[in-house]
Each structure stands twice: as C-alpha cells, then as structure tokens.
C-alpha cells in the first residue's frame, strides 16, 4: 500500500476550491519550497496557524491579518509607516503586536504611533 502525500498547494486548492486567493497560493508554494515551520516564522504565525489557513479552517484569529502578514513577508507588499517610512506589511503588523516597552525610545515611539491614527493600524486609538 502506497501512501500519497499531498503537497501544500494541493491541500490548499482542495480546501479553497476555485476561489483560492492569490496569497494562499503564494503561502502554499512557499511551504512546498521550504518548510512550513520556516515559512510560519517568516510570516509571524505558528506552524499550526499556517496549516489551518492552508486548509481553510483558521478560526482562532483574524485571517485578514494573516493575509497582510503573508503579503508583506512573501509578496514584498509595503505600507508607508508615518514613523519609519516604507516598511513591509508584516513588519507593520509585528510592531502593532508588540506590548508597551520602555527598553528604548524607539519602542515607545512605535507603540504610540501604531495607536495614534495610523491608517494601517488594526488597533483602536489608545488601545
């Protein structure tokens, strides 16, 4: 008996059907080229979250944020950060996720910039 292992792109196409988004294709292809674990680190999500996204069963968070992270990390999509200039979308998301820290002035500034009306922030002002 031979067990056939599907590639990530095959799994994603089976789960998403004909309406598979472009960023899901890019994510699946990247996982096939490398390892899902390495790609998940690059995107900033756990390997299990990436697996759930590929299988169209991600329920634990905002899939829109995963999309933005993939677009930044794997598709070179950038945003114009009011504090840093042009940065990758996934870097933007990473700054938004960071808790307040007084380790240095840059961290404090970024914490406040992400919460002060930045057009790319998914956080509420002052949150």
Secondary structure per residue as TSV (DSSP state, phi and psi in degrees):
chain	resnum	aa	ss	phi	psi
A	1	X	-	360.0	127.1
A	2	X	-	-104.0	129.9
A	3	X	-	-98.0	122.7
A	4	X	-	-95.6	122.2
A	5	X	-	-96.2	123.4
A	6	X	-	-74.9	147.2
A	7	X	-	-75.9	166.1
A	8	X	H	-62.9	-37.9
A	9	X	H	-67.9	-36.2
A	10	X	H	-65.5	-42.6
A	11	X	H	-62.2	-44.1
A	12	X	H	-64.8	-43.7
A	13	X	H	-63.1	-38.1
A	14	X	H	-66.0	-39.2
A	15	X	H	-77.8	-38.2
A	16	X	H	-94.0	-20.0
A	17	X	G	70.9	-152.8
A	18	X	G	-70.0	-17.9
A	19	X	G	-97.4	29.8
A	20	X	-	-66.0	124.2
A	21	X	-	-67.1	152.9
A	22	X	H	-58.8	-36.9
A	23	X	H	-72.2	-27.3
A	24	X	H	-68.7	-41.4
A	25	X	H	-60.1	-46.2
A	26	X	H	-62.1	-44.2
A	27	X	H	-61.9	-47.2
A	28	X	H	-63.8	-43.8
A	29	X	H	-63.9	-38.5
A	30	X	H	-64.0	-41.7
A	31	X	H	-64.8	-34.4
A	32	X	H	-70.7	-35.4
A	33	X	H	-73.3	-37.1
A	34	X	S	-117.2	-135.7
A	35	X	-	-119.4	149.3
A	36	X	H	-61.2	-35.5
A	37	X	H	-64.0	-45.6
A	38	X	H	-65.8	-41.6
A	39	X	H	-67.5	-38.7
A	40	X	H	-62.3	-39.3
A	41	X	H	-64.2	-42.0
A	42	X	H	-62.8	-38.6
A	43	X	H	-79.3	-26.1
A	44	X	T	95.4	19.9
A	45	X	S	-127.1	161.7
A	46	X	-	-70.4	158.7
A	47	X	H	-60.9	-36.1
A	48	X	H	-68.2	-36.1
A	49	X	H	-65.2	-42.6
A	50	X	H	-62.1	-42.7
A	51	X	H	-60.0	-43.8
A	52	X	H	-66.0	-38.1
A	53	X	H	-63.5	-45.8
A	54	X	H	-63.0	-33.6
A	55	X	T	-91.3	9.0
A	56	X	T	58.4	38.1
A	57	X	-	-130.1	22.6
A	58	X	-	-73.8	114.8
A	59	X	-	-120.5	-8.7
A	60	X	S	-89.9	0.6
A	61	X	S	-167.5	-162.2
A	62	X	-	-92.5	107.2
A	63	X	H	-64.5	-24.7
A	64	X	H	-62.4	-36.6
A	65	X	H	-70.6	-36.0
A	66	X	H	-62.6	-43.5
A	67	X	H	-57.4	-46.4
A	68	X	H	-62.8	-38.7
A	69	X	H	-64.7	-42.3
A	70	X	H	-64.6	-43.5
A	71	X	H	-62.2	-35.3
A	72	X	H	-76.5	-47.8
A	73	X	H	-76.1	-35.7
A	74	X	H	-113.2	-16.0
A	75	X	H	-119.6	7.4
A	76	X	-	58.3	30.2
A	77	X	-	-78.2	136.7
A	78	X	E	-121.5	163.9
A	79	X	E	-129.9	160.9
A	80	X	E	-97.5	94.8
A	81	X	E	-72.0	131.3
A	82	X	T	-61.2	-25.5
A	83	X	T	-97.1	-35.4
A	84	X	T	-112.7	-9.0
A	85	X	E	85.6	-148.6
A	86	X	E	-72.1	124.0
A	87	X	E	-138.4	157.3
A	88	X	E	-65.1	145.5
A	89	X	H	-55.6	-40.6
A	90	X	H	-66.1	-30.5
A	91	X	H	-68.1	-41.0
A	92	X	H	-57.5	-48.4
A	93	X	H	-62.9	-39.3
A	94	X	H	-61.0	-42.8
A	95	X	H	-64.0	-38.9
A	96	X	H	-64.2	-32.3
A	97	X	H	-76.6	-21.4
A	98	X	-	-69.9	137.5
A	99	X	-	-75.2	165.0
A	100	X	-	-60.3	134.3
A	101	X	-	-144.6	135.8
A	102	X	-	-98.7	20.0
A	103	X	S	-57.9	-37.0
A	104	X	S	-157.8	165.4
A	105	X	H	-63.4	-32.7
A	106	X	H	-62.6	-43.6
A	107	X	H	-62.2	-42.1
A	108	X	H	-63.0	-46.5
A	109	X	H	-59.7	-47.0
A	110	X	H	-65.3	-38.3
A	111	X	H	-57.1	-46.3
A	112	X	H	-73.5	-39.1
A	113	X	H	-60.3	-41.0
A	114	X	T	-68.1	-16.6
A	115	X	T	-115.7	13.0
A	116	X	T	-119.2	42.7
A	117	X	T	88.7	15.3
A	118	X	-	-58.6	130.9
A	119	X	T	-67.0	-15.0
A	120	X	T	-101.3	-3.8
A	121	X	-	-76.8	140.1
A	122	X	-	-100.7	10.3
A	123	X	S	-98.2	153.1
A	124	X	-	-77.6	147.8
A	125	X	T	-58.5	134.1
A	126	X	T	78.9	-3.9
A	127	X	-	-72.0	360.0
